[in-house]
Amino acid sequence: MKSNLKRTAGLLLLSTLTLVSGCSKKSDSAKPGSSTESAISSTPKRYELQSGIVYYEPMVIMGIKSVSTLYFDDYGRRESRESVTDSEIMGMKTHEKKVDITDGDYMISYELEKVVNGKDETSKVATKTDIRKFREMAMKMGKGIDAEQMKKDFDYREEGSEVVAGVTGTKYSVSLSKEKNSQRAYGVLYKKIALKTEMGGIMIKAAKIEENVAVPASKFEVPAGYTVRESDLEKEMAGPRKNGNE
């Protein structure tokens, strides 16, 4: 579970940087009468493409190699991220393939593969988390956000354009600290999709993007044979309590 929360925190951080650059633009919600209206009527479009697949370049950090792929449909209201990690630490060789899905009111995480020193240790348990409370909280906070003031607080700067994965996106930077303005994160957005993020010496960069393609429905589903376990994100984030303490 802790690893799931770490991955979620990473996604939230990238989303925050994206929000700063696009917070002054209004998003559309689902059309009345559509099949997804009941689940996402309060969920805005995340991207300006109806569907797509983004393949990111491999990353190597402290000997751990990882590569990820983003699949999305319905303008990003349905999204799946597949990440493949290979590592060899102190004689332990590990290969993992994990999936994080956001679909309507829920976030679902599970392992597709986990092989340790040649032994299959894949967990057939998918964790399903209701994110409605946090989404509603974020939307309420968003209504009170002064977009221009937020950009000033983060010292948001548009720095021209940059070609990434064969398309031209908007390059921007934001400050990570008001006290140390030199500590900045850089990114490139294309139709609100993060194609490049650079922060603290770590860079995530897209290698290829496929626009408005048919994404298989299976990318947003839990495979057959898995057990789905409900998780309370609020309790998990609060962490364990010590005996006798609130």
C-alpha positions as CSV (number, residue, x, y, z in Angstrom):
1,M,0.0,0.0,0.0
2,K,2.8,2.4,0.8
3,S,4.2,2.0,-2.7
4,N,0.7,2.8,-4.1
5,L,0.6,6.0,-2.1
6,K,4.1,7.0,-3.3
7,R,3.0,6.6,-6.9
8,T,-0.2,8.5,-6.2
9,A,1.8,11.3,-4.6
10,G,4.1,11.5,-7.6
11,L,1.1,11.8,-10.0
12,L,-0.4,14.5,-7.8
13,L,2.8,16.5,-7.9
14,L,2.9,16.4,-11.7
15,S,-0.7,17.3,-11.8
16,T,-0.1,20.3,-9.6
17,L,2.6,21.7,-11.9
18,T,0.2,21.2,-14.8
19,L,-2.6,23.0,-12.9
20,V,-0.4,26.1,-12.4
21,S,0.2,26.4,-16.1
22,G,-3.4,25.9,-17.2
23,C,-5.5,27.1,-14.2
24,S,-6.8,30.2,-16.0
25,K,-8.5,28.1,-18.7
26,K,-12.0,26.7,-18.2
27,S,-12.8,23.1,-18.8
28,D,-15.9,21.4,-20.1
29,S,-17.9,18.8,-18.3
30,A,-19.8,15.8,-19.7
31,K,-22.6,16.5,-22.2
32,P,-26.1,16.1,-20.8
33,G,-27.6,12.7,-21.5
34,S,-24.2,11.0,-22.3
35,S,-23.5,7.6,-21.0
36,T,-20.8,8.9,-18.6
37,E,-22.7,11.9,-17.3
38,S,-23.8,10.4,-14.0
39,A,-20.2,9.4,-13.1
40,I,-18.3,12.4,-14.4
41,S,-20.8,15.3,-14.6
42,S,-18.6,17.3,-12.2
43,T,-15.4,16.1,-13.7
44,P,-13.9,18.5,-16.3
45,K,-12.0,17.6,-19.4
46,R,-8.4,17.0,-18.4
47,Y,-6.9,17.1,-21.9
48,E,-7.7,18.8,-25.2
49,L,-7.6,15.5,-27.1
50,Q,-10.4,13.0,-27.0
51,S,-8.1,10.0,-26.7
52,G,-4.4,9.2,-27.0
53,I,-1.4,7.2,-26.0
54,V,1.9,8.7,-24.8
55,Y,5.0,6.6,-24.7
56,Y,7.7,8.1,-22.3
57,E,11.4,7.7,-22.6
58,P,13.1,5.2,-20.2
59,M,14.6,6.6,-17.0
60,V,17.5,5.3,-15.0
61,I,17.7,6.5,-11.4
62,M,20.3,4.9,-9.0
63,G,20.5,1.9,-11.2
64,I,16.7,1.4,-11.4
65,K,15.4,1.5,-14.9
66,S,11.7,2.5,-15.5
67,V,9.5,3.3,-18.5
68,S,5.9,4.3,-18.6
69,T,3.0,4.6,-21.0
70,L,-0.1,6.8,-20.6
71,Y,-3.5,5.7,-22.1
72,F,-6.5,8.1,-22.0
73,D,-10.0,8.4,-23.3
74,D,-12.9,10.8,-23.0
75,Y,-10.6,13.8,-22.8
76,G,-8.6,12.3,-19.9
77,R,-11.6,11.4,-17.7
78,R,-10.5,7.8,-18.1
79,E,-6.8,7.3,-17.8
80,S,-4.4,4.4,-17.3
81,R,-0.7,4.6,-16.6
82,E,1.5,1.5,-17.1
83,S,5.0,1.5,-15.6
84,V,7.7,-1.1,-16.0
85,T,10.6,-1.2,-13.6
86,D,13.8,-3.3,-13.7
87,S,16.3,-3.2,-10.9
88,E,19.1,-5.3,-9.3
89,I,20.0,-4.3,-5.8
90,M,22.2,-6.4,-3.5
91,G,21.8,-9.5,-5.6
92,M,18.0,-9.1,-5.9
93,K,16.9,-8.8,-9.5
94,T,13.3,-7.5,-9.8
95,H,11.0,-6.9,-12.8
96,E,7.7,-5.2,-12.2
97,K,4.8,-4.0,-14.3
98,K,2.2,-1.9,-12.5
99,V,-1.0,-0.2,-13.6
100,D,-2.8,2.9,-12.2
101,I,-6.3,3.6,-13.5
102,T,-8.4,6.7,-12.9
103,D,-12.0,6.2,-14.1
104,G,-14.8,8.4,-12.9
105,D,-15.1,8.2,-9.1
106,Y,-12.3,5.6,-8.6
107,M,-8.6,5.0,-8.7
108,I,-7.5,1.4,-9.2
109,S,-4.0,0.1,-8.8
110,Y,-2.6,-3.4,-9.4
111,E,0.4,-5.4,-10.5
112,L,0.5,-7.1,-13.9
113,E,3.9,-8.6,-13.3
114,K,6.3,-9.0,-10.5
115,V,9.3,-11.4,-10.9
116,V,12.0,-11.5,-8.2
117,N,15.1,-13.5,-9.0
118,G,13.1,-15.5,-11.6
119,K,10.3,-16.2,-9.2
120,D,6.7,-15.0,-10.0
121,E,5.5,-13.0,-7.0
122,T,2.7,-11.1,-8.8
123,S,-0.1,-10.1,-6.5
124,K,-3.6,-10.8,-7.9
125,V,-5.1,-8.1,-5.7
126,A,-6.3,-4.7,-7.2
127,T,-6.7,-1.8,-4.8
128,K,-9.8,0.3,-5.6
129,T,-10.1,3.8,-4.0
130,D,-13.0,6.1,-4.0
131,I,-11.6,9.6,-4.8
132,R,-14.9,11.5,-4.8
133,K,-14.2,13.3,-1.5
134,F,-10.8,14.5,-2.6
135,R,-12.0,15.5,-6.0
136,E,-14.9,17.5,-4.5
137,M,-12.5,19.1,-2.0
138,A,-10.1,20.0,-4.9
139,M,-12.9,21.5,-7.0
140,K,-14.2,23.6,-4.0
141,M,-10.7,24.9,-3.5
142,G,-10.3,25.5,-7.2
143,K,-13.4,27.8,-7.3
144,G,-11.7,30.1,-4.8
145,I,-8.4,30.2,-6.6
146,D,-7.2,33.5,-8.2
147,A,-5.5,32.1,-11.2
148,E,-3.3,35.2,-11.7
149,Q,-2.3,35.3,-8.0
150,M,-1.5,31.6,-8.1
151,K,0.8,32.2,-11.1
152,K,2.5,35.0,-9.2
153,D,2.9,32.8,-6.0
154,F,4.6,30.1,-8.1
155,D,6.4,32.6,-10.2
156,Y,5.0,30.9,-13.3
157,R,6.8,31.8,-16.5
158,E,6.0,30.9,-20.1
159,E,9.3,30.4,-21.9
160,G,8.3,29.9,-25.5
161,S,7.8,26.6,-27.3
162,E,9.6,23.3,-27.5
163,V,9.3,20.3,-29.8
164,V,8.8,17.1,-27.8
165,A,7.8,13.7,-29.3
166,G,7.4,15.4,-32.7
167,V,4.8,18.0,-31.6
168,T,5.3,21.6,-30.5
169,G,4.2,22.4,-26.9
170,T,4.3,25.3,-24.5
171,K,7.4,25.5,-22.3
172,Y,6.9,26.8,-18.8
173,S,8.6,26.9,-15.4
174,V,7.5,27.4,-11.8
175,S,9.3,28.1,-8.6
176,L,9.6,25.3,-6.0
177,S,10.3,27.7,-3.2
178,K,9.4,31.3,-2.6
179,E,12.7,31.7,-0.5
180,K,14.9,30.2,-3.2
181,N,13.5,31.3,-6.6
182,S,16.4,29.6,-8.4
183,Q,14.9,26.2,-7.5
184,R,12.6,25.7,-10.4
185,A,10.7,23.0,-12.2
186,Y,10.3,23.0,-16.0
187,G,7.8,21.5,-18.2
188,V,6.3,21.3,-21.7
189,L,2.5,21.0,-22.2
190,Y,0.8,19.9,-25.4
191,K,-3.0,20.3,-25.3
192,K,-2.7,20.1,-21.5
193,I,-0.7,16.8,-21.7
194,A,2.6,16.8,-19.8
195,L,5.1,15.8,-22.4
196,K,8.1,16.8,-20.4
197,T,8.8,17.5,-16.7
198,E,12.2,18.4,-15.3
199,M,12.8,18.8,-11.6
200,G,15.7,18.3,-9.3
201,G,17.8,16.6,-11.9
202,I,15.1,14.2,-12.9
203,M,13.4,14.4,-16.3
204,I,10.3,12.7,-17.6
205,K,10.0,13.1,-21.3
206,A,7.7,11.7,-24.0
207,A,9.2,9.8,-26.9
208,K,6.0,9.4,-28.9
209,I,2.4,10.5,-28.9
210,E,-0.6,9.0,-30.8
211,E,-3.5,11.4,-31.0
212,N,-7.2,10.5,-31.1
213,V,-6.6,6.8,-31.5
214,A,-8.8,3.9,-30.3
215,V,-7.7,2.9,-26.9
216,P,-8.7,-0.7,-26.0
217,A,-11.4,-0.8,-23.2
218,S,-9.2,-3.4,-21.4
219,K,-6.7,-0.7,-20.5
220,F,-9.2,0.7,-18.0
221,E,-10.3,-2.7,-16.6
222,V,-9.0,-5.0,-13.9
223,P,-7.9,-8.3,-15.6
224,A,-9.9,-11.5,-14.9
225,G,-8.7,-13.5,-11.9
226,Y,-8.0,-10.5,-9.7
227,T,-9.6,-9.8,-6.4
228,V,-10.6,-6.1,-5.9
229,R,-10.0,-4.7,-2.5
230,E,-11.7,-1.5,-1.4
231,S,-9.4,1.1,0.2
232,D,-10.1,4.2,2.3
233,L,-7.6,6.7,1.0
234,E,-8.2,9.2,3.8
235,K,-7.3,6.5,6.5
236,E,-4.3,5.3,4.5
237,M,-2.9,8.8,4.1
238,A,-3.4,9.4,7.9
239,G,-1.3,6.4,8.6
240,P,-1.4,4.1,11.7
241,R,-2.2,5.6,15.0
242,K,-0.3,4.8,18.2
243,N,-2.1,3.2,21.0
244,G,-4.0,5.7,23.1
245,N,-3.3,8.5,20.7
246,E,-5.7,10.2,18.2
